[in-house]
Amino acid sequence: MKLIESKAEYIPQKEGLEGIYKQIELAGRTCYKSEDKITEGSAKAFVERMIKSGHTAMLEHGTVYLEGYGDYPMSTLIRDYNDNKYSKLKTASSNSRSILGVAVTTNYRVLVENNLLDGLKYVCSPTESHEKRYTMRFTCSRAIAQELTRHRTFSFLMESQRYINYSKERHGREITYIKPLWLNCSYEDIPPQSELCYLAKQHPDEAAHRFIASLVESKYAYMTLLQKGCTPQQARDVLPNATKTELIMTGFASDWRHVLDLRLFEKTGAVHPDMKDLMQKAQKAMQEAGIWEDLMSKSSKFE
């Protein structure tokens, strides 16, 4: 059993079409913890498999920036992008017949499912005219992840307890849990696996004692169910909200600003302490990546 701290990471997308493919593969493989299968040339084949199998939710994490179009009919652009809630369209100039200098921010799923892949010839690096999309990876409890997935304008992918078998060597044959802020027990306090039950019984703080004991019990219940022939999706039912998950979350800068208003700046009331802690870590990661200024420059629904 592991007891770890939550974590927030910014996942930058690399340039060009290959960067789109790589972002999609990284997000998709997080679901199944198969990042070890990523190679220099594996991204495009992974994307093609996802399209063929119909798992197109993965494609939403590949942000596509388009620019140009020239004398493209305005009505077509509006139909294809402006009326799509997963896309943002901005024009430098316009007239009654066409849009010039159009900048589109969208995602690869929009292009695939609306037969717009021809638009990839207009792929570009993001400009000042594009509203940018950003991807974060949160390592947090299932409870906190469930709160984040309420922000439905985002694209989400989460570590799959249905398919991951934590008893396998590649997953360390153990369950990882997230340490809540209130727990007065650090990772260093946790002894080897054989002594966990003893710690749970002997810990002087009754609340910490009960919490740790419940994690130990759920871990052994999960492993026992697998040994008795249950599948991972059956055995997962005994895992608690404290179980660690990895959540990939991609959204427009304006949507991230809204999340921060609620979950960091608490503009609608106090948030869960563990959520506040995670968002503070997200703020630090965003600042270190140089994207914080862009997020804060977008309009807030509370201003």
N, C-alpha and C positions, 0 to 999 in steps of 0.2 A: 504494500500500500504506500502511496505517496501523498503528501499534503503540501501543496505549493501555493505561491502567491499568484494573483491574477496578473495579466499582462496585456498591453496594448501596443500594436505595431502598425506602422504605415507601410503599405505594400505598393511601391511605385510601379507604374506600367512602363515598359520599355517602348522605344520608338517603333513606328511602322506597323505593318500587318503582322509581322512575326511577334512583335510585342503584344499585340492583341491576343494572338494564339497562346502565348506563354502565360499571360494573365489568366486566361480561361482555364488552362491546364492546372496552374497552381491552385486556383480556387476549387476546381473540381476534385483534385486529388486530396485536398484537405478533408473532404467528406469521408473518404475511405482510408485516410492516413497512408496513402501510397505515394508520398512525395519521393520516396527512394527510386521510383520508376521514371522520374523525370530525367531526360537526357537532352543533349543539345538539339537533337532533331525530332523530339517526340511530340512537340506541341501541336503541330498541324494535324497529325494523324489522330491525336486525342480529340481534337475539335471535330474532325470528320466522323469519328465514332459516336460522339455525343449527338450529332445531328442525325445520323442514321438510326440511332436507338430512340430518338425522340426526347432525350434528356436535355432539352434546350434551356432549362433554367440556368445551367452552367454558363451559357453564352452571355448572359446579362452582365457578367463581370469583366467582359472585354469592352472597354470604352472605345468608341469610334468617333474621331473628329474629322469632319468633312468641310471642305472649303472650295469655292469656285462656282461651278455650275453654269457660269456665263449667262446666256439668254434662256435659262431654264424656265418653263411656265410656272408662274407663281402659284396657280391653283394646284398643280401637282406637288410642289414642295410643301404646301400647307397640308394637303391630304396625307402625304407620306410621313411628314415629320412634325409639323406644328400641332396637328391634331392628335398626336401620339403622346401619352403622358410620360413615356420613357425617353422622350427626346426634347431638346430645346433648340429653337431656331432663332437666329439673330441676323439682321440684315444691315449692311452699311449704307445702302441706298435702295430706293425702290421706285417703280412707276406702276401704272395700271395694268401693264402686260407681263412684266417679268421682275425678278429679284436679282440684283447685282451684288456681288461681294457677300454672298450668304455664308454664314457659319453655322454648322449643325453639330450638335453633340448628341450622340445616341449610343446604342450598344449593339453588339453583334447579333443578338437574338432578334432585334427589330428588323435588321437587314435580311436575316435568313427567313423569318416567318412571313415577311411581307414582300418577298421576291425582289429585294432591293440591292442584291449583291453587286450589281453593276455600278452602284454608287461608290464602291471601294476604290475606283480610279481617282476619286477626289480626296482620298485619305491624306491627312496632313498632321503636323504637330499642332498642339493647341495654341491658339493665338489669344490676344486680348479680347477678341470678339466672342470666343467660346466660353460658355459656362462649363467649368471643369467638373469632372467626376473624380472621386477619390475612394480608394479601397483601404479598409482597416481590417486587421486580424485581431480578434479579442480572444484571449485565453481566460475563460471565466467559468463560473458555475452555470449549470443548466437553468437555475432560477433567474439569474441576471440575464442570460441569453434570451430567455422567454420575454423579458421586459423589452429588450432591444428590438425584437422582431415585431413588436406592435407598431413600429415606424414603417408603415407599409409602402411608402414611396421608394424604399430602398430595395436593393437586390441582396438576398441572403443565401448562404450555404453554410451548413453546420455539420460538424463531425457526426457521422451516422452510427448510432448505437444499434441499429437494425443489422448492420452488416459487419461491423468491427467486432472481432472476437478477442477480447482482452486477455484471454488465457494463452494466446499464441506468443511464441518467442519474440516475434517482430514487434509486439506491443508491450514487451517487458513482463508478460504474464502477471500483470497487476492492474489495479484500478487506481487512477489518480483523482484526488479530490482538491477542491479549492478551499484554502483557509479563510474563514470569515474574519472580519476585522475584530469582532468581539472575543475571539478565541485567544486566551492568554497562554498559548502554547506555540512555539515556533517549529519550523521544519526540523531544525537541529535537535529538538527535543524528542523526535520520533525515533525510537530504537529500531533495530532490525525486525523483520517480519515476524520472527518466532516470538518476539517479546511484546508485540502490540497488544495482545489481550491482557497481559500483565499490566501494561501501562494504563489501559483503559480502566482497570479495576483499582489501581493504586493512585491515580492522579488526584491530588488534593482538592482541586476545584471540581465540585459536583457537576456543574454544567458542562465543563470541558470533558470530564470523565464520561458523561453520558453521550456527548457528541462523538467523541472518538470511538467509544464502544459501538455506537450505531454504524459508523463507517466500517469498522472491522467486521461487524456482523453482516453488513450488506455485501462486502467484498467476498466473504466466504460463502454466502448464500448464492451469489452470482456464479462463482466458480463451481460450486456443487451442482447447480442446475445444469451447467454445461457438461459436467462429468456424467450426469444422469441422462444425457441425450437431448437436452433442450437446445434449441437454436439460440444464437445471440439475441434475436428479436423477442424471444420468449424470456430469456434470462434477464434482459435489461429491466424488466418490470420491478425488480427488487432494488434497483439503483436509486439513490436519493438525489434531491435537488442540488446537493453539494458536489455532485460528480462533475469533474472538469470536462469542458467542451471547448472546441475551437470554432469560432464564428467569423466567417468572412462577410463583410458588410460594405457594399458599394453604393454611393449615391452622389447626387449633385452637391456642390458647395452650399447652396441655399438650404438643402435638406439637412446637411451636417450642422449648419448653424442652428436650425430648429432643434435638433437633438441636444446640442450643447446648451441651448437656452433652457430646456426642460431638465436635462440630466446632470448638468454641471452648474449652471447659474441659478437653478431652482426657481424659475420665474412663475411656476404654477404651484409651488409648494415644496416642502422637503422631500428629498428623494431617499431611497434606500442607501445607507452608508457605504455598502459595498459597490453600488452603482456610482456613487460620487467618487469613490476611490479609483474606480476603473476609468471614469471620465477625466479625472485629473492626470492619470497616466496617458490617456489619449491626447490630452492637451499638450503634454510634454513631448510626445512623439510627433505631433503635428508641428509644433514649434521647431523641433530639431530638423524636421524635413523641409521647413520653409513654406508650408502651406497654410499656416495659421492666419496670416494676414489676409489671404484670399477668402478664407471662410468668414472671417469677421467683417469683411467688406460687403458681404451680401446682406440684403435687407432682412430684418427680423420681424416676425409676426407680432412681436410684443413692443415694437417701437412705432 
